[in-house]
Amino acid sequence: MTDARTTPDPGPRPTPHPGLADSPFLRAARGEVPSHTPVWFMRQAGRSLPEYLKAREGVGMLESCMDADLVTEITLQPVRRYGVDAAIFFSDIVLPLKAVGVDLDIKPGVGPVVASPVRTLADVEAIPDLSAEHVPYISRAVSQLVAELGATPLIGFAGAPFTVASYLVEGGPSKEHARTKAMMFGAPEVWEALMHKIAGIAAAYLRIQVEAGASAVQLFDSWAGALTPADYRASVMPHSERVLAAAGELGVPRIHFGVGTTNLLGLMGEAGADVVGVDWRTPLERAIPLVGDRVVQGNLDPTLVFAPTEVMTARAAEIIDAGRAAKGHIFNLGHGVIPSTNPDQLTALTEFVHGY
């Protein structure tokens, strides 16, 4: 099997903007003191923005992720509007699978749907490894973004092995992850092969983004909270470690975020994160001792943007104050921006965090 580190070299990494290394986001991610608490929002590029809806009109989700110019425009939109301290690369966690030929689509209102779910070793072996040749539009979009963003960092993005495996095994979104766990417990040789395959694809996908100019990466594990710490450590953590180790070789900060992962925060940090994302369910003062000597990211409840502005900002102040006890703190929501969010609230929130 081809290791992610053998992905073809697309050429020299672009010369970074002279102010990039001192950006508040990168300083905080490295555990240094930034000029202000940096802020960005998960899913900031997306459905809450009218300019996004206009750009996406008549264009399918995966189709939009494979259009370098459209990815560039959508990624830049929240940076222009909110003045956030980092851009997050607009993509989807199943895009690399689509790129290597897995028959899947993202159905509106449902999510990723896989035509032929993975059940056997032969199914795993039929999935090709990812190379730069599969995703030329990714390198192009990142290069374009880096040129446009200047001193604002771009965060590369990939889905973590467990979450991506869950879509492949279940055939779509699942609340119970019953088939996924059945494979993990009952067919460990298939599970290990599948996780190894996905980890290689994720590592290659992040490498392609970083080599084109991304300044940091986030590994997003939507469904890891469904696991016990023992099962996570035994069957999932080694594969996330592989992805994060490959990203670490590239010299960029690594963010690891999961949903409902209070019981896993320490392990997610140990897996190789420089920054541990904390969802809104876990107060930062509880999360900080769990993650050890690491930066934390988060963690305002995404629904608080629907409250009066003064209520939202009062809660944000509490989070910023709590974050001072950590090695570093990057302000964010505790999950993604809700589609019906009023963008003006996120503008107000960004301004508040910057001025607090």
Disulfide bonds with the S-S distance in Angstrom:
none
